[in-house]
Amino acid sequence: MNQIPHFEVTKPVCVAIVDDHDAVRFGLRGACEEAGFIFCGGAGTVRDLLESREPLGCDVVVLDLSLADGSQVENNVKAIIEAGAQVLIFSIADKAALVSAALRAGAAGVVKKSQSMSDLVNNIQLVANGVYVNSPEAAAAIDADFHFKEQANLSPRERQVLALYASGFALKQVAFELGVGYSTVKEHIDRVRTKYSNIGRPAGTKTELYLRAVEDGLIDGESL
């Protein structure tokens, strides 16, 4: 059995869970306490969680994709984000359309329930630190949803610049390759980052830009 990592942090991460199975909520509470997190609540629906904590006061809410109340995952994700927390999906993740809907709404990532509790704890810490978690399930959902991939609406030039930059070129090298100025290339990259951020697929670092380029088929995933 994998040991739950313990994080020493100045400000403990406050975690809540929304899942309609008592055993899952109980298991996460124990894992959070062992990891040094603060467990700040659990509920079977997002509405119950938000009504029980006003203000919410959580850093991360672990959310199941499908709840017994029939609520839509995108509405659940948006409600939690509006209440001031990040969302990490914890699910069997067998429905690509639901995973895509959650990511479009702003969920920070997906962890499958078949993964270890230590994987979940590590991902909670990453999300609390502002890192958007990339997983095979998230990438598969994006790849399966053509409209989701296209929402960034990059121009042909932006796609060209992103492909070169994500492949390992420095900005000056991209500028030289395309015969344009450094500032022009930088403006393109800034616009690319903004467009991805606006659809819930942040790309604040070069690594995240690389992942977006792989997901959208601009590079083959073997460039780095």
N, C-alpha and C positions, 0 to 999 in steps of 0.2 A: 504494500500500500504506500502511495506517495505521501511524504510528509508535507504538511501544510507549511509554507514559508511564513516566517514572522518578520514583519516590516517595522523597523524603528523609524518613526517619522515625528517631526516636530508637531504637526497637527494631524491627529489620527483621522483616517478616512472614515466617513460616516456612510454606511451602506444600508439600503432597504431592498426588499424583494417583493415582487408581485407575481404570485404563482398560485393556482388553485389547488395545489396539493400540499397538505400540511407537512408531509415528510420532507419535501424539498425545502420548504421554508425553515424547518427545524435544522436540517443538515447545513444550510448556508449560514444560519446563525452561529452554529458551533464553529464552522470554518472561519467565519469573520472574527470571532472572539479569539481563536487560536492564532490568527494572523496579526492580531493587534489592532484590528479595525473596531469601529463602534457600530454595532447593529442597531439601527435607528427605526426599524419597523418592518412588519411584514403583513401582507394582505392578499386576499384572493382576487381583488380587482383594483384597478388604478383609482377608481372613484373612492373606494374604501380607504386606500392609503392616503390620498390627498385630504379626505375629510377627517382622518384620524390625526394628521399632523399639519397644523396651520400656524406658521409657515412650514413647508416641507423640511427644510434644513438638512437635506442629504446631499452628499457629493455624487454618489452613483446609485441608480436604481437598477437592479437586476430584474429583467422582465421576460416572461414567457411570451412566445409569439401568439399562441391561441389560448384564450381564457374562456371559462365556462359561461361567462355572462354575454358572450357573443360580440363583444366590443371589437372594433377594428384596430389592428396593431398600429397603424399610422396615427390614429387619433390618440391612442395611449402614449405613444412616443412623444408626440407634440405636447400633450398635457403635462407630462413629466418635465420636459425641457422648459416649458413655460413656467413651471414651478421652481426652476432653478437647479435641476440636477441633470447629470449626464445619464444616458441609457445604455446598458449592455444587455443584449439579447442572450438569454440562456434557454435553449430549446433543443428539441430533437432536430430542428432545422431541416425538415424534409420537404418543405414547400418553398421553392425558389421565389415564387411570386410574393409570399409573405415576407421573406427575408429582404427582398428588394424594396417592398413597401416600407419596412422598418428603417432601412438605410436611407431611403429617399426622405423620410420624415426627420432624419437626424440622429438615428442610433449610432453609437460610436463603434459598434462591432458585434460579432456573433461568437458565442461559445456553445458548442454542442454538449448536450447532457451526457453524452457518452465519454466526454473528456474527464480527466481527473479533477477533483476539487481544487488541487493545487494549481492547475491550469486556470481555473476560474478566478482564484484569488489573485494570481499574477496579472490577469487581464483587468480585474477590478482596479488594481494599483495603477496600471498603465492608463486606464481611462481617467482615473482621478487625477493623474499627472497631465492630462490634456492630450494623450496619445490616442489616435483613432486606430483601433485594433483591426488588423487585416487577417482574415482567416480563409481557408479553402472554401468554406460555405458562403462567405460574403462574396468572394471572387466568382464562384460558380453562379450565384444568384445574379450578379451583375452581367456575367457573360450570357446568361439565359434570357435576360431582359433587354432586348435591343433598344427599346424606348428609353430605358433608364441610362444605358450607355450614352445615348445621343443627347441627353439633356444638357450636357456641358456646352453643346453648340459651338464648338471651336471652329474658327475660320480655317481655311486651308493653310494659311501661313502660320497660324498658331499651332496647328497640328505638326507642321514641319519643324518649327522651332522646338516644340516639346519633344518630338522624337529624337532630335539631335542632342538636346540638353540632357534628356533622361538616359540616353545611351552612354553618357560619360563625358561629353564635350563640356568644356568650360564656356561661359558666356562669350568670352572673346573669341574662342574657337568657332562657336556657332556663327558669330558675326562675320568672321573671315570666310567661313564656308559658304554663307549665303550672300556675301558681298554687301552687307549692310552695316550700320553703325552699332556699337556696343549698346548705346542707350535704346535703340530701336528693339534689339533683342530683349533687353531687360523689360521694356514696356510690354512686349508680347508675353513674357513669362509671368509678369505681374497680373496681366489680364487673365491668363490661363488659371492662375491660382484663385483669382476672384470668382471665375465662372465655376470652378469645381467646388469652392466653398459655398457658393449660393445654392448648390443642389445637394448639400450634405455630404460631400466627398472631399474634405479638406486636403490640401496638398501644400502645406506650409514649408516642408523640407524637400530637399532634392530626392531623398528616398521615397517620400510620398508621391512626388511627381513621377518617379520611375514606376511605382505601383499603378498609378492612374494610367500611365502610358501602356503598361502591359495589359491591364484590364480592358482598355479600349482598342487593343490590337495595333497600336502604333509601333511597338517594338516587340521582339519575340520572347522576351523574358530571360534571355541569356547574355544580355549586354553588360551586366555588372558582375 
